[in-house]
Amino acid sequence: MKEKGGIRRIVEEICIALGFIGVIGLFQPFSFEVYKWAFQIMGIFGLTYIMLSVIPRELSESEFKIALIKTVLGTISLLLSFILISIVLIPYVLKFY
């Protein structure tokens, strides 16, 4: 019998592992460099968690793959649009031109 939610479960387990690694890295007292990396890992964990919570659980494996790709591309395009808009607008707001 095939286990339900194969790819989703794998992605969720990777996400949970990233969360644990990030928390351990944030609370370790030895290296500031590890702290900086842990902060970025926690950001990736948070973003992945949000993206997975948007995708419904009732999808088949192929539908989940398509929804995951759409969600990742949508998130990347949204972040890039915010970055590009801020690059274009900030000089005008701060009167650099």
N, CA, C and O of each residue as an XYZ file, in Angstrom:
388
protein
N       0.833     -1.181      0.000
C       0.000      0.000      0.000
C       0.874      1.239      0.000
O       1.770      1.383      0.832
N       0.606      2.132     -0.940
C       1.423      3.338     -1.065
C       1.045      4.342      0.014
O      -0.133      4.570      0.285
N       2.050      4.928      0.615
C       1.826      5.907      1.662
C       1.326      7.209      1.054
O       1.837      7.654      0.026
N       0.335      7.817      1.681
C      -0.281      9.021      1.158
C       0.597     10.236      1.440
O       1.206     10.348      2.504
N       0.651     11.150      0.457
C       1.394     12.392      0.644
C       2.889     12.218      0.576
O       3.597     12.810      1.391
N       3.413     11.431     -0.360
C       4.840     11.118     -0.414
C       5.746     12.323     -0.541
O       6.591     12.555      0.323
N       5.583     13.096     -1.606
C       6.473     14.243     -1.823
C       6.213     15.318     -0.783
O       7.150     15.920     -0.258
N       4.941     15.561     -0.483
C       4.612     16.583      0.516
C       5.235     16.222      1.865
O       5.768     17.088      2.560
N       5.166     14.953      2.227
C       5.730     14.525      3.508
C       7.243     14.722      3.532
O       7.799     15.159      4.540
N       7.904     14.402      2.430
C       9.357     14.584      2.352
C       9.712     16.063      2.498
O      10.626     16.414      3.243
N       8.987     16.929      1.784
C       9.252     18.368      1.863
C       8.980     18.880      3.276
O       9.744     19.693      3.797
N       7.900     18.411      3.897
C       7.601     18.824      5.272
C       8.677     18.364      6.250
O       9.050     19.112      7.154
N       9.179     17.143      6.080
C      10.223     16.647      6.976
C      11.520     17.425      6.804
O      12.208     17.702      7.786
N      11.863     17.781      5.569
C      13.042     18.613      5.331
C      12.850     19.981      5.980
O      13.771     20.532      6.582
N      11.643     20.516      5.846
C      11.326     21.814      6.438
C      11.466     21.770      7.966
O      12.031     22.684      8.567
N      10.955     20.715      8.583
C      11.061     20.571     10.035
C      12.524     20.422     10.456
O      12.943     20.997     11.461
N      13.292     19.658      9.696
C      14.719     19.502     10.009
C      15.436     20.854      9.907
O      16.269     21.178     10.753
N      15.113     21.648      8.868
C      15.703     22.983      8.751
C      15.341     23.846      9.958
O      16.167     24.609     10.459
N      14.108     23.715     10.412
C      13.690     24.484     11.590
C      14.496     24.121     12.819
O      14.933     25.005     13.557
N      14.700     22.820     13.052
C      15.490     22.391     14.207
C      16.946     22.852     14.094
O      17.536     23.319     15.068
N      17.514     22.714     12.896
C      18.901     23.160     12.696
C      19.009     24.657     12.935
O      19.960     25.126     13.559
N      18.028     25.407     12.436
C      18.039     26.851     12.636
C      17.937     27.246     14.095
O      18.657     28.134     14.550
N      17.051     26.595     14.834
C      16.898     26.909     16.259
C      18.174     26.572     17.025
O      18.625     27.351     17.866
N      18.751     25.413     16.732
C      20.004     25.037     17.406
C      21.099     26.047     17.080
O      21.861     26.442     17.962
N      21.181     26.465     15.816
C      22.191     27.446     15.432
C      21.970     28.804     16.064
O      22.931     29.513     16.362
N      20.708     29.181     16.275
C      20.429     30.476     16.896
C      20.792     30.493     18.378
O      21.192     31.529     18.909
N      20.656     29.352     19.045
C      20.891     29.319     20.485
C      22.281     28.836     20.879
O      22.587     28.752     22.068
N      23.121     28.521     19.910
C      24.471     28.080     20.261
C      25.330     29.301     20.611
O      25.183     30.348     19.980
N      26.216     29.190     21.595
C      27.010     30.347     22.029
C      28.427     30.388     21.455
O      29.239     31.182     21.930
N      28.755     29.577     20.466
C      30.146     29.399     20.073
C      30.581     30.271     18.904
O      31.681     30.823     18.930
N      29.743     30.410     17.877
C      30.193     31.063     16.657
C      29.133     32.031     16.139
O      27.966     31.672     15.980
N      29.563     33.262     15.879
C      28.649     34.244     15.306
C      28.337     33.906     13.853
O      27.249     34.208     13.363
N      29.285     33.283     13.167
C      29.063     32.879     11.773
C      27.946     31.841     11.676
O      27.107     31.914     10.778
N      27.932     30.879     12.594
C      26.856     29.880     12.623
C      25.524     30.563     12.930
O      24.490     30.187     12.378
N      25.549     31.561     13.805
C      24.339     32.317     14.132
C      23.773     32.991     12.887
O      22.563     32.957     12.663
N      24.631     33.602     12.076
C      24.165     34.266     10.855
C      23.554     33.263      9.885
O      22.510     33.534      9.292
N      24.192     32.107      9.715
C      23.647     31.080      8.831
C      22.338     30.529      9.373
O      21.417     30.247      8.606
N      22.249     30.374     10.683
C      21.027     29.851     11.290
C      19.861     30.806     11.065
O      18.724     30.373     10.875
N      20.140     32.087     11.087
C      19.087     33.078     10.838
C      18.553     32.934      9.417
O      17.345     33.025      9.196
N      19.437     32.712      8.462
C      19.007     32.509      7.077
C      18.247     31.190      6.923
O      17.267     31.123      6.181
N      18.688     30.161      7.610
C      17.998     28.876      7.571
C      16.588     29.014      8.144
O      15.644     28.429      7.613
N      16.441     29.778      9.216
C      15.115     30.003      9.783
C      14.221     30.768      8.806
O      13.014     30.534      8.757
N      14.803     31.673      8.036
C      14.037     32.378      7.011
C      13.539     31.434      5.931
O      12.390     31.522      5.496
N      14.416     30.524      5.497
C      14.017     29.525      4.496
C      12.943     28.608      5.075
O      11.979     28.268      4.389
N      13.108     28.209      6.329
C      12.116     27.369      6.993
C      10.765     28.070      7.046
O       9.741     27.467      6.725
N      10.753     29.314      7.441
C       9.498     30.060      7.541
C       8.818     30.218      6.193
O       7.605     30.042      6.082
N       9.591     30.549      5.171
C       9.042     30.707      3.826
C       8.488     29.383      3.305
O       7.414     29.357      2.704
N       9.203     28.295      3.527
C       8.732     26.982      3.088
C       7.462     26.585      3.825
O       6.540     26.036      3.223
N       7.410     26.856      5.105
C       6.217     26.540      5.890
C       5.001     27.306      5.368
O       3.917     26.738      5.238
N       5.179     28.584      5.072
C       4.080     29.388      4.540
C       3.637     28.867      3.180
O       2.439     28.766      2.913
N       4.600     28.534      2.315
C       4.242     28.027      0.990
C       3.501     26.701      1.086
O       2.548     26.478      0.339
N       3.918     25.814      1.989
C       3.234     24.529      2.123
C       1.838     24.686      2.713
O       0.938     23.909      2.395
N       1.654     25.678      3.564
C       0.336     25.855      4.164
C      -0.669     26.416      3.166
O      -1.875     26.310      3.388
N      -0.201     27.010      2.074
C      -1.091     27.536      1.047
C      -1.640     26.413      0.167
O      -2.765     26.508     -0.323
N      -0.862     25.360     -0.036
C      -1.239     24.263     -0.932
C      -2.169     23.298     -0.187
O      -1.829     22.830      0.900
N      -3.342     22.997     -0.764
C      -4.276     22.065     -0.101
C      -3.682     20.655      0.037
O      -2.866     20.239     -0.785
N      -4.091     19.937      1.066
C      -3.589     18.589      1.323
C      -4.269     17.525      0.470
O      -3.742     16.419      0.350
N      -5.412     17.818     -0.121
C      -6.195     16.813     -0.833
C      -5.714     16.560     -2.252
O      -6.362     15.811     -2.983
N      -4.619     17.145     -2.664
C      -4.140     17.006     -4.038
C      -3.413     15.681     -4.240
O      -2.828     15.123     -3.311
N      -3.464     15.196     -5.469
C      -2.673     14.013     -5.809
C      -1.204     14.428     -5.922
O      -0.876     15.611     -5.834
N      -0.337     13.451     -6.116
C       1.098     13.744     -6.160
C       1.458     14.657     -7.328
O       2.243     15.591     -7.162
N       0.895     14.401     -8.500
C       1.205     15.244     -9.662
C       0.608     16.641     -9.503
O       1.236     17.628     -9.885
N      -0.600     16.731     -8.941
C      -1.195     18.046     -8.693
C      -0.384     18.822     -7.659
O      -0.231     20.039     -7.764
N       0.138     18.101     -6.651
C       0.959     18.761     -5.637
C       2.242     19.318     -6.244
O       2.649     20.430     -5.908
N       2.883     18.561     -7.132
C       4.099     19.038     -7.786
C       3.827     20.318     -8.562
O       4.596     21.275     -8.480
N       2.719     20.335     -9.322
C       2.369     21.520    -10.107
C       2.067     22.691     -9.178
O       2.520     23.808     -9.426
N       1.301     22.445     -8.105
C       0.971     23.516     -7.159
C       2.217     24.032     -6.459
O       2.341     25.234     -6.223
N       3.146     23.137     -6.124
C       4.388     23.560     -5.469
C       5.224     24.433     -6.394
O       5.757     25.458     -5.969
N       5.341     24.036     -7.650
C       6.099     24.832     -8.622
C       5.454     26.206     -8.802
O       6.146     27.224     -8.820
N       4.124     26.230     -8.935
C       3.427     27.513     -9.075
C       3.624     28.397     -7.845
O       3.835     29.604     -7.968
N       3.555     27.796     -6.672
C       3.715     28.566     -5.440
C       5.131     29.106     -5.306
O       5.320     30.259     -4.921
N       6.121     28.286     -5.620
C       7.517     28.739     -5.542
C       7.770     29.860     -6.544
O       8.371     30.877     -6.196
N       7.315     29.684     -7.784
C       7.512     30.730     -8.793
C       6.755     32.002     -8.436
O       7.262     33.104     -8.647
N       5.560     31.864     -7.902
C       4.801     33.040     -7.476
C       5.477     33.775     -6.338
O       5.515     35.005     -6.328
N       6.013     33.035     -5.379
C       6.712     33.652     -4.250
C       7.976     34.362     -4.712
O       8.252     35.483     -4.285
N       8.740     33.717     -5.580
C       9.962     34.337     -6.101
C       9.630     35.592     -6.893
O      10.310     36.609     -6.750
N       8.593     35.538     -7.729
C       8.237     36.720     -8.520
C       7.731     37.842     -7.624
O       8.006     39.011     -7.892
N       6.998     37.510     -6.569
C       6.538     38.543     -5.635
C       7.714     39.199     -4.923
O       7.769     40.424     -4.812
N       8.653     38.391     -4.441
C       9.833     38.954     -3.762
C      10.668     39.808     -4.717
O      11.120     40.890     -4.342
N      10.877     39.331     -5.945
C      11.642     40.114     -6.918
C      10.935     41.410     -7.284
O      11.580     42.441     -7.478
N       9.612     41.358     -7.379
C       8.895     42.594     -7.702
C       9.025     43.603     -6.564
O       9.189     44.795     -6.821
N       8.955     43.147     -5.306
C       9.168     44.069     -4.181
C      10.567     44.664     -4.215
O      10.741     45.859     -3.978
N      11.560     43.843     -4.507
C      12.938     44.325     -4.566
C      13.105     45.332     -5.696
O      13.689     46.396     -5.495
N      12.600     45.009     -6.876
C      12.745     45.916     -8.016
C      11.971     47.216     -7.816
O      12.463     48.289     -8.166
N      10.774     47.129     -7.261
C      10.009     48.353     -6.996
C      10.744     49.224     -5.989
O      10.786     50.445     -6.138
N      11.320     48.610     -4.972
C      12.037     49.408     -3.983
C      13.304     50.021     -4.575
O      13.676     51.135     -4.207
N      13.964     49.319     -5.479
C      15.159     49.870     -6.117
C      14.792     51.072     -6.984
O      15.540     52.047     -7.048
N      13.644     50.999     -7.648
C      13.220     52.090     -8.522
C      12.648     53.252     -7.710
O      12.924     54.408     -8.028
N      11.861     52.975     -6.672
C      11.157     54.036     -5.962
C      11.974     54.728     -4.874
O      11.795     55.925     -4.649
N      12.844     54.026     -4.210
C      13.562     54.614     -3.083
C      14.385     55.836     -3.464
O      14.377     56.814     -2.717
N      15.095     55.829     -4.591
C      15.831     57.065     -4.947
C      14.907     58.276     -5.115
O      15.289     59.393     -4.766
N      13.716     58.072     -5.637
C      12.782     59.185     -5.788
C      12.185     59.616     -4.467
O      11.956     60.805     -4.242
N      11.933     58.667     -3.602
C      11.387     58.997     -2.284
C      12.409     59.755     -1.451
O      12.060     60.694     -0.735
N      13.661     59.353     -1.541
C      14.725     59.997     -0.762
C      15.354     61.175     -1.500
O      16.330     61.756     -1.024
N      14.805     61.529     -2.653
C      15.224     62.702     -3.440
C      16.672     62.605     -3.925
O      17.424     63.577     -3.851
N      17.056     61.422     -4.422
C      18.383     61.292     -4.998
C      18.421     61.760     -6.446
O      19.497     61.983     -7.000
N      17.245     61.910     -7.063
C      17.212     62.350     -8.450
C      16.614     63.726     -8.554
O      16.501     64.269     -9.653
